[in-house]
Amino acid sequence: MTTVREISPRDAADLAKAGAVVVDIRETAERETGVIPGACHAPLSALAAAEIGAEAGRPVIFHCKSGGRTKANAAALEQKAGANDVYILAGGIDGWRDAGLPIEGPK
């Protein structure tokens, strides 16, 4: 079993460019404020049924709005990612935005 680790927004952006899967666990209405480019959507309320599309060996980065939900649900997120390395985005999408990283319109 892997261990969930927190990752800075800049390091997460680099890891995503290298092929990590970014997963937004916010609910649909929350995504109206924008999304991280390329992030798939697996709302926490439907996580068990969601497909995150992470092949074996591909790191997975989960995020919410500010990081609280990802930390509180780290065990469930780790289970969803399987044997892959699992990260939670420090500060969530708010931290990503504060780091000056790109945000796309609502999806």
C-alpha positions as CSV (number, residue, x, y, z in Angstrom):
1,M,0.0,0.0,0.0
2,T,1.2,3.5,-0.8
3,T,1.2,6.5,1.4
4,V,-0.7,9.7,0.5
5,R,1.7,12.6,0.3
6,E,1.0,16.3,0.1
7,I,2.5,18.1,-2.9
8,S,3.0,21.8,-3.6
9,P,1.1,23.3,-6.6
10,R,4.3,23.9,-8.6
11,D,5.5,20.3,-8.0
12,A,2.0,19.1,-8.9
13,A,2.1,21.0,-12.1
14,D,5.4,19.5,-13.0
15,L,4.2,16.0,-12.2
16,A,1.0,16.5,-14.2
17,K,3.2,17.6,-17.2
18,A,5.1,14.4,-16.8
19,G,1.9,12.3,-17.0
20,A,0.3,12.2,-13.6
21,V,-3.5,12.1,-13.5
22,V,-5.1,15.1,-11.8
23,V,-8.5,14.4,-10.1
24,D,-10.9,17.1,-9.0
25,I,-13.1,15.7,-6.2
26,R,-15.2,18.9,-5.9
27,E,-18.9,18.7,-6.6
28,T,-20.1,19.8,-10.0
29,A,-21.4,23.2,-8.9
30,E,-18.0,24.0,-7.4
31,R,-16.4,23.6,-10.8
32,E,-18.2,26.8,-12.0
33,T,-15.2,28.7,-10.5
34,G,-12.8,27.0,-12.9
35,V,-10.8,23.8,-13.2
36,I,-7.2,22.7,-13.5
37,P,-6.5,22.0,-17.1
38,G,-6.7,18.3,-17.9
39,A,-8.2,17.4,-14.5
40,C,-10.7,14.6,-14.6
41,H,-13.8,14.9,-12.4
42,A,-14.6,12.4,-9.7
43,P,-16.8,14.2,-7.1
44,L,-16.4,12.9,-3.6
45,S,-20.1,12.2,-3.4
46,A,-19.8,9.6,-6.2
47,L,-16.1,8.6,-5.8
48,A,-16.8,4.9,-5.6
49,A,-18.4,4.9,-9.0
50,A,-16.0,7.3,-10.7
51,E,-13.4,6.4,-13.3
52,I,-10.1,8.2,-12.8
53,G,-8.3,6.6,-15.7
54,A,-5.0,6.0,-14.0
55,E,-3.0,3.1,-15.4
56,A,-0.7,1.2,-13.2
57,G,2.4,3.2,-12.3
58,R,0.9,6.6,-13.1
59,P,0.9,9.0,-10.1
60,V,-2.5,10.4,-9.1
61,I,-3.0,13.9,-7.7
62,F,-6.3,14.6,-5.9
63,H,-7.6,18.1,-5.2
64,C,-10.6,19.9,-3.7
65,K,-11.1,23.6,-3.1
66,S,-8.6,24.2,-0.3
67,G,-7.2,20.9,0.7
68,G,-9.4,20.0,3.6
69,R,-11.6,17.4,1.9
70,T,-8.6,15.6,0.4
71,K,-6.9,15.4,3.7
72,A,-10.0,14.2,5.5
73,N,-10.6,11.5,2.9
74,A,-7.0,10.5,2.2
75,A,-7.7,6.8,2.9
76,A,-10.6,6.6,0.4
77,L,-8.5,8.5,-2.2
78,E,-5.6,6.2,-1.7
79,Q,-7.9,3.2,-2.2
80,K,-9.4,4.7,-5.3
81,A,-5.9,5.2,-6.8
82,G,-4.9,1.6,-6.2
83,A,-1.2,0.8,-6.2
84,N,-0.3,4.1,-7.8
85,D,1.6,6.9,-6.0
86,V,-1.0,9.2,-4.4
87,Y,-0.7,12.9,-3.8
88,I,-3.0,15.6,-2.5
89,L,-2.6,19.1,-3.7
90,A,-1.6,21.4,-0.9
91,G,-4.1,24.2,-0.7
92,G,-6.4,22.6,-3.3
93,I,-7.3,24.6,-6.4
94,D,-7.1,27.8,-4.3
95,G,-3.4,27.0,-3.7
96,W,-3.0,26.3,-7.4
97,R,-4.6,29.6,-8.3
98,D,-2.5,31.5,-5.7
99,A,0.7,30.0,-7.2
100,G,-0.3,31.6,-10.5
101,L,-0.9,28.3,-12.3
102,P,-3.5,28.2,-15.1
103,I,-7.2,27.7,-14.6
104,E,-9.7,26.9,-17.3
105,G,-13.3,28.0,-17.4
106,P,-16.0,25.7,-15.9
107,K,-16.2,22.2,-17.2
